[in-house]
Structures are given as structure tokens and as C-alpha cells.
């Protein structure tokens, strides 16, 4: 099943079921380590960002992505 198919099925769920799926996806993301390429992309975005809020968000994402929280 592709991501597009999963999203299409999610769109048809009642709101309380969608909330369960979203919670599960957030839990998966919180524990997943990023690949070297993904970390590199974040590092490039961090190096070019001038927005303080974005810099904080990117640093946090890199830390979580490296350690897998």
C-alpha cells in the first residue's frame, strides 16, 4: 500500500479514528532515527535559515532524528 492510498483511506475515517491514526504516526516519528541523507538535508536547511524559530525547530528535529528520542 502506498502513502497516497493510506492517506485516501484516512480521509474516509470518522474524526475519532483519524485522531488514533495521527497519534500513532506521531509516536512512530518520535522514535524513528533519520537516515544520513535526511540529517544532511536538515543540516543544509539549518545552515541557510535566518528565521530564529525555524533554527530552533531544525535543531530539535536533528537531535530527535539522530538519537531517535
HUSULVEN-V116220 format. One record per backbone hydrogen bond with DSSP energy under -1.0 kcal/mol. CO is the residue of the C=O (numbers start at 1). NH is the residue of the N-H. Records with the same first field share a line. If there is no record, write none. Layout:
CO=NH / NH
//
This chain:
2=6
3=7
4=8
5=9
6=10
7=11
10=13
14=18
15=19
16=20
17=21
18=22
19=23
20=24
21=25
22=26
23=27
24=28
25=29
26=30
27=31
35=39
36=40
37=41
38=42
39=43
40=44
41=45
42=46
43=47
44=48
45=49
51=55
52=56
53=57
54=58
55=59
56=60
57=61
58=62
59=63
60=64
61=65
62=66
63=67
64=68
65=34
//
